[in-house]
Amino acid sequence: MSAYDDLIAHERETQALSQVAGRLGWDQETMMPRGAAHQRAEESGAMQAVIHARRTDPRRGEWLAGAQANDDVARANLRHIRRDYERLCRVPGDLAVALARLTSRAQGAWAEARANDDVAAFVPVLAEVIALKRQEAAALAEGGDLYDALLEDYEPGMTSALLDDMFAAMRPRLVALRAQALAGAAAPALGGAYDADAQMRLSRDLAKVFGYDMTRGRLDKAVHPFSSGSGDDVRITTRTSTDDPFNCIYSTIHEVGHACYEQAINPEYALGPLGQGVSMGVHESQSRIYENQLGRSASFCGWLLGRMQSVFGDIGVADADAFYRIVNRVHRGYIRTESDEVQYNLHIMLRYDLERALISGDLTAGDLEAAWNDRFEADFGYKVDRASNGCLQDVHWSVGLFGYFPTYSLGNVYAGCLNRAMRAAVPELDTDLARGELSAPTAWLRENVQRHGGLYEPRETITRACGAEPDAEPLLAYLEQKFGALYPG
């Protein structure tokens, strides 16, 4: 066997083990007995130790040095493997171990502080996390920008300079659109009580409507919705709330977007470097376009109203236009995960600016709460009422995920670009959506984005699909047209 063949065989085994580790995590969130938590931690730790040893195996470096790429797939494989191996080699082993131990402790401290609305209790351990992440970033950056080095883990090729330009274009228009929407007549929330089992039945039907292959996946309940796996075993979860069926419906559609991406990747890439979504931003573009541009469209909402009536009976809304307004209501709130399309990216920009300042050293952990509260009031127009609705609401910083937040907005921007291109390619889209028929748009996404997996770099993936470099304008135009009509000034 050649060096390339040996390398790919090693990668396939490592990826197979990673899938098993992911399955342990899925089981922990869905099926595991409560009393098994300690043993599961030991099992997961053992598995991660084996995976880490394989990823840092010196033979990977030797194989990379001798591997020859004869086609685009081989070149892409080597690009992914080399990036992963070189980044691992730059971070000292003792620092990696220290981060793993610290973030495990910090997550527990965050959960307790959040429950008690006690920022002061979390600040010391957060300061420790920031200090170690700065060390890690310095090792990865090799003299470059610290934040960009961390961002590379989640969105290869993205930089803070590109993000700054993107957010500078977005923020004033979103702030203005938010003010216009909240100045208008507020849409009511959906009333009534909705059986949890019926919500799950509807969610399974919706998953199939959006193209999720249940023979290679399953839908279960969990506290926090997520998607797990790749290839022929891609599982999703959702949650139910008896007074808010939209939580279940749109959490399901969102996770189906992630799952359909993984299921659609070229099977020849399975268990290899290309056999999974190419970045967090591109992955989020699929969940967002399924959930928002398709699932919250006026055409689809008309069909969804009928499906909900058939499942739940009278839901207190008979008019399709009124139902569409309820689905897309803009309302005051503090929580990122509960925000609407207009306000979501403002939540991300706040976090992006603050975490950049934390990593650069311009902001300390002790000053974070005041900085958060000031920025929130400036963008949203009212004060944060308590810490759990403010700087303690997200788990990300406690587990060291600095650089992750902007990929959520990148997903929205990419989805805006893809939506414009998809609508040009599928002229009968609204007619199809009104019938609950999504085969044409999901086929377009499979062909132009999903099947490629990691073959191309993230921005190239979107550029190839859309015929133009990704840009915030299509998203902003979509939001202004949609919500300008819903909330005319």
C-alpha positions in Angstrom: 0.0 0.0 0.0 1.1 3.6 -0.7 1.6 6.2 2.0 -1.7 7.8 0.9 -3.6 4.4 1.2 -2.1 3.8 4.7 -3.1 7.3 5.7 -6.7 7.0 4.5 -7.1 3.6 6.1 -6.0 5.1 9.4 -8.4 8.0 9.0 -11.4 5.7 8.3 -10.7 3.7 11.5 -10.4 7.0 13.5 -13.6 8.4 12.0 -15.4 5.1 12.8 -14.3 5.4 16.4 -15.5 9.0 16.4 -18.9 7.9 15.2 -19.1 5.4 18.1 -18.1 8.1 20.5 -20.9 10.3 19.1 -23.3 7.5 19.5 -22.4 7.3 23.2 -23.2 11.0 23.5 -26.6 10.5 21.7 -27.5 7.7 24.0 -26.6 9.8 27.0 -29.1 12.5 25.9 -31.9 10.1 24.9 -31.8 6.6 26.4 -29.2 6.2 29.1 -30.4 5.3 32.6 -29.8 8.2 35.0 -27.6 6.1 37.2 -25.2 5.4 34.5 -23.7 8.9 34.3 -20.4 8.1 36.1 -19.7 5.0 34.1 -20.6 6.7 30.8 -18.1 9.4 31.7 -15.4 6.8 32.0 -16.4 5.1 28.8 -16.5 8.4 26.9 -13.2 9.5 28.3 -11.6 6.2 27.3 -12.9 6.5 23.8 -11.7 10.1 23.4 -8.2 9.1 24.7 -8.0 6.4 22.0 -9.2 8.9 19.3 -6.8 11.6 20.4 -3.9 9.1 20.4 -4.7 8.2 16.8 -5.0 11.8 15.7 -1.6 12.7 17.2 0.1 9.5 16.0 3.5 10.5 14.4 2.8 8.1 11.5 0.2 10.6 10.3 3.0 13.1 9.7 5.1 10.5 8.0 2.3 9.4 5.7 1.4 13.0 4.9 5.0 13.7 4.0 5.0 10.7 1.5 1.4 10.9 0.3 0.7 11.8 -3.4 -2.6 13.2 -4.5 -3.7 12.2 -8.0 -7.2 13.8 -8.1 -9.4 16.5 -6.5 -10.7 14.1 -3.9 -7.3 13.0 -2.8 -6.1 16.6 -2.6 -9.1 17.5 -0.5 -8.5 14.6 1.8 -4.9 15.6 2.3 -5.9 19.2 2.9 -8.3 18.2 5.7 -5.9 15.7 7.3 -2.9 18.1 7.2 -4.9 21.0 8.7 -6.1 18.7 11.6 -2.7 17.2 12.2 -0.7 20.4 12.1 -3.1 22.2 14.4 -2.9 19.3 16.9 0.9 19.4 16.8 1.0 23.1 17.5 -0.8 22.8 20.9 1.4 21.4 23.7 0.0 18.2 25.2 -0.1 19.6 28.7 -2.1 22.6 27.6 -4.6 20.3 25.8 -5.0 18.3 29.0 -5.3 21.3 31.2 -8.0 22.8 28.9 -10.0 19.5 28.9 -9.9 19.4 32.7 -10.7 23.0 33.2 -13.6 23.2 30.8 -15.2 20.2 32.5 -15.0 22.0 35.8 -16.1 25.3 34.3 -19.2 23.9 32.7 -20.4 22.7 36.1 -19.6 26.1 37.6 -21.5 27.9 34.8 -24.6 25.7 35.3 -24.6 26.5 39.0 -24.0 30.2 38.5 -26.7 30.3 35.9 -29.2 28.7 38.2 -28.4 31.2 40.9 -28.0 34.2 38.6 -24.6 34.7 40.2 -22.0 36.0 37.7 -19.4 36.6 40.4 -19.3 32.9 41.1 -18.5 32.1 37.5 -16.0 34.9 36.8 -12.9 33.3 38.3 -13.1 30.0 36.4 -14.1 31.9 33.2 -11.0 34.0 33.6 -9.0 30.7 33.8 -10.6 29.4 30.6 -9.9 32.6 28.8 -6.3 32.6 29.8 -5.8 29.0 28.5 -7.7 29.7 25.3 -5.4 32.7 24.7 -2.4 30.3 25.2 -3.9 27.9 22.8 -4.7 30.6 20.2 -1.1 31.9 20.5 0.2 28.4 19.8 -2.1 28.0 16.8 -1.7 31.5 15.4 2.1 31.4 15.2 2.3 35.2 15.3 -1.1 35.8 13.6 -4.4 37.0 15.0 -5.4 35.1 18.1 -9.2 35.1 17.4 -8.7 34.1 13.8 -6.7 31.1 15.0 -9.7 29.9 17.1 -12.2 30.7 14.4 -10.3 28.4 12.0 -11.6 25.4 14.1 -15.2 26.0 13.1 -15.0 27.9 9.8 -11.8 27.3 7.9 -10.7 30.3 5.9 -12.9 32.8 7.7 -11.3 35.8 9.4 -12.4 38.5 11.8 -11.7 41.1 9.1 -14.3 39.4 6.8 -16.7 39.1 9.7 -16.3 42.7 10.7 -17.2 43.8 7.2 -20.2 41.5 7.1 -21.6 42.6 10.5 -21.0 46.3 9.8 -23.3 45.9 6.8 -25.9 44.0 8.8 -26.2 45.7 12.2 -27.7 49.1 11.3 -30.3 47.6 9.0 -31.3 44.9 11.5 -31.5 47.4 14.3 -33.8 49.5 12.1 -35.9 46.6 11.0 -36.3 45.4 14.6 -37.5 48.8 15.7 -40.0 48.9 12.8 -41.4 45.5 13.7 -41.7 46.2 17.4 -43.4 49.5 16.7 -46.1 47.8 14.8 -49.1 45.8 16.0 -47.9 42.7 17.8 -48.9 39.3 16.5 -50.4 37.1 19.2 -48.8 33.9 20.4 -50.5 30.6 19.7 -52.9 29.6 22.5 -54.1 26.3 23.7 -52.6 23.0 24.9 -51.0 20.5 22.5 -50.5 16.8 23.3 -46.8 15.9 23.3 -47.3 12.5 21.6 -49.3 14.2 18.8 -46.4 16.8 18.4 -44.0 13.9 18.0 -46.2 12.3 15.4 -46.4 15.5 13.4 -42.7 16.1 13.7 -41.9 12.6 12.2 -44.3 13.4 9.3 -42.6 16.8 8.8 -39.1 15.2 8.9 -40.2 12.9 6.0 -41.7 15.8 4.1 -38.4 17.6 4.2 -36.6 14.5 2.9 -35.1 12.9 6.1 -34.6 9.2 5.5 -35.9 7.4 8.5 -34.4 4.1 7.4 -31.0 5.7 8.1 -32.0 7.8 11.1 -34.5 8.3 13.9 -36.2 11.1 15.8 -36.3 11.1 19.6 -36.9 13.5 22.4 -34.1 15.3 24.4 -33.8 18.3 26.6 -31.8 20.1 23.9 -32.5 19.3 20.2 -29.4 18.1 18.2 -28.3 16.1 15.2 -25.7 13.4 15.5 -23.8 11.1 13.1 -23.1 11.0 9.4 -23.6 8.7 6.4 -26.0 5.9 7.0 -26.7 6.6 10.7 -27.8 10.2 11.3 -30.0 10.7 14.3 -31.9 13.8 15.5 -33.8 14.9 18.6 -36.4 17.5 19.3 -38.4 18.7 22.4 -42.0 19.2 23.2 -43.9 21.9 25.1 -47.6 21.6 25.7 -48.2 25.3 25.2 -45.8 25.9 22.3 -46.0 23.3 19.5 -43.8 25.6 17.3 -40.9 24.8 19.5 -41.1 21.1 18.6 -42.0 21.7 14.9 -39.3 24.2 14.1 -36.6 22.5 16.3 -37.4 19.3 14.2 -37.2 21.1 10.9 -33.9 22.8 11.9 -32.3 19.5 12.9 -33.6 17.8 9.8 -31.7 20.4 7.8 -28.5 19.3 9.6 -29.3 15.6 9.2 -30.2 15.8 5.5 -26.9 17.4 4.8 -25.1 14.5 6.4 -27.3 11.9 4.7 -26.8 13.4 1.3 -23.0 13.5 1.2 -21.5 11.3 -1.5 -21.3 7.8 0.0 -17.9 7.3 -1.5 -16.7 9.8 1.2 -18.2 7.9 4.1 -15.9 7.6 7.2 -13.3 9.8 5.5 -12.2 13.5 5.8 -14.8 14.5 3.2 -17.7 12.5 4.7 -19.2 15.2 6.9 -20.3 18.8 6.6 -17.4 21.1 5.6 -17.9 23.7 8.4 -20.2 24.9 11.1 -21.4 27.8 9.0 -22.3 25.7 5.9 -23.9 23.2 8.2 -26.0 26.0 9.8 -27.0 27.2 6.4 -28.8 24.0 5.7 -30.7 24.0 9.0 -31.6 27.6 8.6 -32.8 27.4 5.1 -35.0 24.4 5.9 -36.3 26.1 9.1 -36.7 29.7 7.9 -36.8 30.3 4.2 -38.7 27.1 3.5 -40.4 26.2 6.8 -41.5 29.8 7.8 -42.5 30.9 4.3 -46.1 32.1 3.7 -46.7 29.3 1.3 -45.6 26.5 3.6 -47.3 28.0 6.6 -50.6 27.7 4.8 -50.0 24.0 4.3 -48.7 23.6 7.9 -51.9 25.2 9.3 -54.0 22.4 7.7 -51.7 19.7 9.0 -51.8 21.1 12.5 -55.6 21.3 12.3 -55.8 17.7 11.2 -53.5 16.6 14.1 -54.7 18.9 16.9 -58.2 19.9 15.8 -59.2 23.6 16.4 -56.0 25.6 17.3 -57.8 28.9 17.5 -56.6 30.2 14.1 -58.4 29.5 10.9 -56.9 32.2 8.6 -53.6 31.3 6.8 -52.4 34.9 6.9 -53.0 35.2 10.6 -51.2 31.9 11.2 -48.2 33.1 9.1 -48.0 36.2 11.3 -48.0 34.1 14.4 -45.3 31.8 13.1 -43.1 34.9 12.3 -44.0 37.1 15.2 -41.3 39.5 16.3 -41.3 40.0 20.1 -39.1 41.3 22.9 -36.9 38.7 24.6 -33.5 38.0 26.0 -32.7 34.5 24.8 -30.7 33.9 21.6 -32.3 30.4 21.0 -35.8 31.8 21.3 -35.3 34.9 19.0 -36.9 35.5 15.7 -35.2 35.9 12.3 -35.0 39.7 12.6 -33.2 39.7 16.0 -31.2 36.5 16.0 -28.1 37.9 14.3 -28.0 40.9 16.7 -27.6 38.3 19.5 -24.6 36.8 17.6 -23.0 40.1 16.9 -23.1 41.0 20.6 -21.3 37.7 21.5 -18.8 38.0 18.7 -17.7 41.5 19.7 -17.4 40.5 23.4 -15.6 37.3 22.8 -13.1 38.9 20.5 -12.4 41.5 23.2 -12.0 38.7 25.8 -9.4 36.9 23.6 -7.5 40.1 22.7 -7.3 41.2 26.3 -9.4 44.3 25.8 -12.1 43.0 28.1 -11.7 41.0 31.3 -14.0 38.4 32.7 -14.8 40.7 35.6 -16.1 43.4 33.2 -18.1 41.0 31.0 -21.5 41.4 32.6 -21.5 45.2 32.4 -20.3 45.1 28.8 -23.0 42.6 27.8 -25.7 44.6 29.5 -24.6 47.9 27.9 -24.5 46.4 24.4 -27.8 44.6 24.8 -29.6 47.8 25.8 -28.0 49.6 22.9 -29.1 47.0 20.3 -32.4 45.8 21.8 -33.7 48.9 23.6 -34.3 47.5 27.1 -32.2 46.4 30.0 -31.3 42.8 30.9 -33.3 41.7 33.9 -31.1 39.0 35.3 -27.8 37.3 34.5 -29.4 34.0 33.3 -31.0 36.1 30.6 -27.8 37.9 29.9 -24.1 36.8 29.9 -24.9 33.4 31.6 -27.4 32.1 29.1 -25.0 30.2 26.8 -22.8 27.3 27.7 -20.2 28.0 24.9 -17.6 30.1 26.8 -17.6 27.8 29.8 -16.5 24.9 27.5 -14.0 27.0 25.6 -15.9 27.4 22.3 -14.5 30.8 21.4 -15.0 31.5 17.7 -18.1 29.3 17.4 -20.8 32.0 17.7 -20.2 33.8 14.4 -20.8 30.6 12.5 -24.5 30.8 13.4 -24.7 34.2 11.5 -22.6 32.8 8.7 -25.1 30.1 8.4 -27.9 32.7 8.0 -25.9 34.7 5.5 -25.1 31.6 3.5 -28.8 30.5 3.6 -29.8 33.9 2.3 -27.5 33.5 -0.7 -28.7 29.9 -1.3 -32.3 30.9 -1.0 -31.9 33.5 -3.8 -30.1 31.0 -6.1 -32.6 28.2 -5.2 -35.6 30.4 -6.0 -34.1 31.3 -9.4 -33.6 27.6 -10.1 -37.0 26.4 -8.8 -39.5 29.0 -10.2 -42.5 26.9 -8.9 -41.2 26.8 -5.4 -44.1 28.7 -3.7 -46.7 26.5 -5.5 -44.9 23.4 -4.3 -44.6 24.7 -0.7 -48.3 25.4 -0.6 -48.9 21.7 -1.3 -46.3 20.6 1.3 -44.1 19.4 -1.6 -40.4 20.0 -0.9 -38.7 17.5 -3.3 -37.6 20.3 -5.7 -35.9 22.6 -3.2 -34.3 19.8 -1.2 -33.1 18.2 -4.4 -31.5 21.5 -5.4 -29.7 21.7 -2.0 -28.5 18.1 -2.2 -27.1 18.6 -5.7 -25.5 22.0 -5.1 -24.3 21.8 -1.5 -24.9 18.7 0.5 -23.4 15.9 -1.7 -20.0 17.6 -1.8 -19.4 17.2 1.9 -15.9 18.5 2.6 -14.7 18.4 -1.0 -14.4 22.2 -1.2 -13.6 24.9 1.3 -16.6 26.5 3.0 -16.8 29.8 1.0 -16.1 27.9 -2.2 -19.0 25.5 -1.5 -21.4 28.4 -1.3 -19.9 30.3 -4.2 -20.2 27.2 -6.5 -23.8 26.8 -5.4 -24.8 30.4 -5.9 -22.5 31.6 -8.7 -21.2 34.4 -6.6 -19.2 35.0 -3.4 -21.3 34.9 -0.2 -22.6 38.3 0.8 -25.0 39.5 3.5 -27.2 41.5 1.0 -29.5 38.6 -0.1 -30.3 37.8 3.6 -30.9 41.4 4.4 -33.1 41.9 1.3 -35.1 38.8 2.2 -35.6 39.9 5.8 -36.6 43.5 4.9 -39.0 42.3 2.3 -40.6 39.6 4.5 -40.8 41.6 7.8 -41.4 44.9 6.1 -44.6 43.4 4.7 -45.5 41.8 8.0 -44.8 45.0 9.9 -45.2 47.9 7.5 -43.8 51.2 8.9 
